[in-house]
Amino acid sequence: ASIETLLSSYEEGRIYRDGLTTAIIGRPNVGKSSLLNLLLKEKRAIVTSVPGTTRDVIEEYMNIKGVPLRLADTAGIRETYDLVETEGVRRAMEALNRADLALFVVDGSQPLSEDDRKLASGLKGKRFILIINKSDLPKALTDKEILELRGDMPAVSISAANGYGIEGLHEAIFKEALHGKGEPSGGLVITRGRHRDALQKALNGVESSIGGIKDGISPELTAIDLRAALDAIGEIVGETTPDDILERIFSEFCIGK
C-alpha cells in the first residue's frame, strides 16, 4: 500500500518538477493571445482584429498557486490555403499533442462554429478547460452549445479584455493540475521517472511474493521475489547501485573532484 501511494504521487511530483505543459488553442480571433497576455500580466503576444495574426507557437513560463506552467499560445486552428498559416496550424496541433492540459478558447459572443465543433471533437480523451471568452459582450453561445463543447470537462467564463473571471480560471487550472483533487497531496511525492520505475519493480516483486505465498510455492522462490523488491527500493535509497544507476547519476549531475 505504501508503494502504491508513492507511485500515485508521481504525476503530481512530475508537474511540480517539470511544469504543467499547457496549450492555448482555438479558432482564429477568439482571444487566445489576449488570454496569454492576461495570464502573464504583460503584452507578450501581438493582438489585432485580423484573424491569423499568430503564426507560430509562443512559449512562456508562469506560476499559479505554486504550480509551474509551461504555457504555449498557438495559431488559430482552421482550414486554410495560406502556406505560412498552414505551418502555424501544424505547430499548434503538435503543441496540443504534447500538452498535459489544453485551454480551449471559444468566443461567447458568437454562435458555435463548425471549427469549434471540430476542435472539441479532437479533444476527446484529453484534459482541457473550456474558456468562454468575451463575456463583456452580449452572449450568443447557448448553454446547450457550451455543454456540447465541454462534455464533463470544466468551463470558465472570462473577458480577456477586462480581466473578468481570471481568478476562477486560476482555480480551474490549479485543480486540473492536481487531477481534480483541488489540493496538493501534502505528503511525500516522487518526481523522477527513475524512482517511479524502481517503485514499480518493487511493487511487482511484492505482488509476486504475495501470490506465491497464497499458492503455496516453495519459500525460497518467494524470497527471490522479495529480494528483487528490496533491490529495487535499494536503487532509490542508495543501497543498490548497479552500473546503469551510476551512469544516470553522472549524466544528470555535475560531480566535482
N, C-alpha and C positions, 0 to 999 in steps of 0.2 A: 504493500500500500504506500509506503514511503517513497519507493522508487517511482511508482505511477504518479504520485503527486508532483515529484520533481520533474518528471517527463512532461506533465501537462503544463508546467510553467515555462517551457521553452519558448513558445510563441510570444508570450509577454516579454520574456527576457531578451529575445532577439530584437523586438521592436525598440526596447529601451537602449540596446547597444547600437543597432544599425539605423534606426529610424523607421517610421511607417511610410513606405513609398505610396504617395497619393497623387493620382492623376485627375486634373480638372478637365472634364470632357463635355461635349455638347455640340449642337449645330452652330453655324456662324451667327454672331451678333446676339447671343443670349446673355452675354455679360461675364464670360469666363475670365478675361483679362482684368476686368474691373474687380472681380472677386479675388483674384490673385493679389492685386494692389491693396484691397481692403484687408485681407488676411495678413499681409506683410507690413501694412501701415506705411507703405511708400509706393511711389509711382514707378514700379519695376517694368511693367508691360505697357506698350503703346495701346491706347484705347481710342477708336474712331467709330463713326457710324457706318463705315464701309465694311461690308461682310468680307471675311477672309484676310483681315489685317495681319493676324498672327499666322506665320508660315512655318515656324519651327517650334521645337519644344523649349520652353524657358523653365529652368530648374532653380529652385531656391530652398533654403532650409529655414524652418521656424520651429517654435516650441509651443505646445498647447498643454497647459497644466502638467508640465514635466515630461510630456510625450514628445520626442523629436519627430518632426515631419520632414520628409523629402518631397517637396511639393513641385509638381510639374504642370505648367499651363500649356495646353496643346492647341493646335489649329482646329478650327471648326470642321466637324466631320459631315461631309455631304458629297453627293455625286458632282464631279467637276471634270472639265476637259483642260483646265489650266495645268500645265506641267509642274510648275512650282507648287501650286496649291495641292496637286495630287501627291507630291512628295511629302508635303506637310501633313496630309491626312494619313499617309502610310506611317509616318513617325508618330503621329497621335495614337494610332492603333497599337504600335509597338509599346509606347508608354503605358497604355491601358493594360496590355497583356502582362507587363512587368509589375504593375501596381498591386499593392496589398489592398488598397481601398480606392474607389472611384468617387469623385464628386460630380454627379450627373446634373448639369445645369440646364434648366428649361426657362423659357420666357413666359411668365404667368400672365402677361398682358396680351398674349396672342393665343389663338386656338391651337390645339395639338396638331403637329405636322407629321407627315409621313417619315421625315428624317428623325424626329423624336421617337417615333414608334420603332424604327429600325435600330436605333441606339439602345433602347430599352430591351429589345429582343436579344441584342448581342451581349447584354449584361447578365443574362441568366446564369446562375451558378457563381456569380462574383459578388463580393461585398461592395455595396455602394450606398451613398446617401443622395436622395433626390433633393435638389435645391431649386425651389421655385423662386426665381429672381424677378425683379421689377415689381415688387409688391407696393411700391409707391404710385403705380399706375392702375387704372381700372382693370379689374380681374376678368380675363377671358377664358382661362383654363378652368374647367369644371372639376368638382370633387370626384366625379366618376372617372374622368381622364387622369387625374392625379393618382387614383387608386390603380388604374390600368398600368401606369408607368412604374409605380413604386413596388407593387406586389406586397411582400411582407418586410420590405426594407424601410428604414426611417425616412421621413420627409421634413424639410425645414423651409419656411418662407422667409425670404430676406429681400433687402434692397441694397445692392452693391453701391448704388448712388448715394444713399444717405446713412448706410451702416445699420439699418434696422435688421434685427434678427441675428446679428453676428454672434452674440453670446450663446444663443440657442444652437447655432452651428458649431461653436467650440465644444459645447457639451456633447453634441451628437458625434463629432469626430473622436472625442476622448472616449466615449462609451464604445464606439466601434473598434477603436484601437485595442481595447481590452476585451473584445469579442462579446460585447453586450453586458459585461459584468458591472460596469459603471464605476467600480473601484479597483485599485491595484490589489493584488493578492495579499500584500503586506508581509509575506513570508519570504523564504529563500527562493530565488529563481535562478535558472541556468540560462546562460547567454551564448554559449558556444556550441556549435554543431558537434565538435569532438566529444564534449561532455554528454550531449544527448545520445550520440551513438554508443558511447560506453554504457550509459544507463540502460539503453535498450538491450544490449548484450547481457547486462546483469539481470534484467527482468526476464529475459529468455531462459537464462540459467536457473533462476529461482523457480519459474513456472515448470521447467522440465523436471527439476528435482521434486517438486510437489507432486507432479504427475507420476513420477517413478515410485514415490512412497505409496501413493494410492494404489498403484498397480502391483505393488509388492515385488519390485525388481531388486536385484542384488544391491546392498548398501554401497559397495564400492563404486557402482555406476552412478548412483545418486551423488556420491562425493565428488565425482568428476564434474557434474553439472554445477555443484555448489562452488567448487574451486574456480570454474570458469566465471561464475558470477562475482566471486571475490576478486579475481584478477581484473575484471572489467572495472569494478569500483576502485581497485588499486591504481588504474590508469588515471583516475581523477585526483585521488589524494596523494599520488606520488610514490606509492609502494611498488607499482608495476611500471617499468619504464622500458618497453621494447624499443627497438631501433626506430620504428616509424614514428613513435611518440616523440622521441628526441629530435628527429628530423623536423617534425612540425613545430616544436618549440623553437628550434634555431631558425626556422624560416619565418616565424611570426614575431620574434623578439630580438632586439639588439642586445646581446650579452657581452659585456666588456671583459677584458683580460682579468 
